[in-house]
Amino acid sequence: MAGTNNFLPLMLDLSGRKIVIFGGGSVGERKAELFCGCADTVVVSLEFSERLQELGASGQVRLLRLDLSAAADFELKEIISGAFLVIPATSSSELNRKITDIAGESDILINQVDALGNVVIPSVIKRGDLVIGISTLGHSPAVSKYTRMQIEGVITPAYSYMIRLQDELRSYLKLHVKEQRKRKALLWKVLESEMVWNGFSESYEKAAENAYSIISDNLG
């Protein structure tokens, strides 16, 4: 087991990566919902929740029906072959440990739902291109959830619009302002402008109008 001091938060491109989730219940469903939009997600179980069946029918995940309690080791090894990440999420701790051991033999990353594996999946907040991960490394799911609720109250959907606006302004300023330090200062003026943030409540266009007005005033 990895030491808790060795964990480092990273953003990974999972395009084309194979994620194998064992267990078709609520936990497996939650994990599949998280990964299905960015990776080749396979869920293995004898039975699947209604939502997982919907995801399977729409092609968002691949469902593999198998009685895991009776599956031989070679079958499990075959299923996880080529996987980037394995998630044992069955209702049996013994079965989860067995899957973990088999995946570990192949140096495959493991996210354990009933123990601390070598991958911790954080609680995720997404606001467009702004992604925030929250984790207590399994020590307190309640604190993790509480922290997420607090952050969600502050990080409004307007943040995704500000990212879009800042990206637009960066391109504009690169054409009109040679000095990088000045470009940075102008972007911060926009970022800290209450007028711009309030403009998003009306429309993106209104906020952008306010932002370009700030830039114009400071360039003149």
Residue pairs with C-beta under 8 A, 6 or more apart in sequence:
1 115
1 116
1 117
1 118
2 116
2 117
2 118
4 116
4 137
7 120
7 137
9 122
9 133
9 135
11 131
14 35
14 38
14 39
14 84
15 38
15 39
16 39
16 40
17 39
17 40
17 84
17 85
18 39
18 40
18 42
18 82
18 83
18 84
19 35
19 39
19 40
19 41
19 42
19 83
19 84
19 85
19 86
19 87
20 42
20 44
20 79
20 80
20 83
20 85
20 86
20 87
21 28
21 31
21 32
21 35
21 41
21 42
21 43
21 44
21 87
21 89
22 28
22 43
22 44
22 45
22 68
22 86
22 87
22 88
22 89
22 90
22 95
22 96
22 99
23 43
23 44
23 45
23 68
23 87
23 88
23 89
23 90
23 91
24 43
24 44
24 45
24 46
24 47
24 48
24 49
24 52
24 63
25 45
25 49
25 89
25 90
25 91
26 49
27 89
27 113
28 43
28 45
28 49
28 52
28 87
28 89
28 90
29 49
29 51
29 52
31 87
31 89
31 111
31 113
31 121
32 41
32 43
32 52
32 55
32 61
33 51
33 55
34 121
34 124
35 41
36 55
36 60
36 61
37 60
39 84
40 62
41 60
41 61
41 62
42 61
42 62
42 63
42 64
42 79
43 52
43 56
43 61
43 62
43 63
43 64
44 64
44 66
44 68
44 79
45 63
45 64
45 65
45 66
45 68
45 90
46 65
46 66
46 67
46 68
48 56
48 63
48 65
52 61
52 63
53 63
55 61
56 62
56 63
64 79
66 75
66 79
68 76
68 90
68 95
69 92
69 95
73 98
73 102
76 98
76 99
76 102
77 102
77 106
80 86
80 99
80 102
80 103
80 106
80 108
81 106
83 103
83 108
84 108
84 109
85 108
85 109
85 110
85 111
85 119
86 99
86 100
86 103
86 108
86 109
86 110
86 111
87 110
87 111
87 112
87 113
88 95
88 96
88 97
88 99
88 100
88 103
88 110
88 112
88 113
89 96
89 113
90 96
90 99
93 114
96 112
96 113
96 114
96 115
100 110
100 112
100 115
100 117
103 110
104 110
109 117
109 118
109 119
110 117
110 118
110 119
111 117
111 119
111 120
111 121
115 138
116 137
116 138
120 135
120 137
120 138
121 135
122 133
122 134
122 135
122 144
123 133
123 134
123 135
123 144
123 145
123 147
123 148
124 131
124 132
124 133
124 134
125 131
125 132
125 133
125 134
125 148
125 151
125 152
125 155
126 132
127 155
127 156
127 157
127 159
127 160
127 163
128 157
128 159
128 160
128 161
128 163
128 164
129 160
129 163
129 164
130 155
130 159
130 160
130 163
132 151
132 155
134 144
134 147
134 148
134 151
135 144
136 143
136 144
158 197
158 200
158 201
161 200
161 204
161 207
162 191
162 196
162 197
162 200
162 207
164 204
165 190
165 196
165 204
165 207
165 208
165 211
166 187
166 190
166 191
168 208
169 186
169 187
169 190
169 211
169 212
169 215
170 183
170 187
172 212
172 215
173 183
173 186
173 187
173 215
174 183
176 219
177 183
177 186
177 219
186 214
186 215
186 218
186 219
189 214
189 215
189 218
190 196
190 211
190 214
190 215
193 210
193 211
193 214
195 210
195 214
196 207
196 210
196 211
196 214
197 207
198 207
199 206
199 207
199 208
199 209
199 210
199 211
200 206
200 207
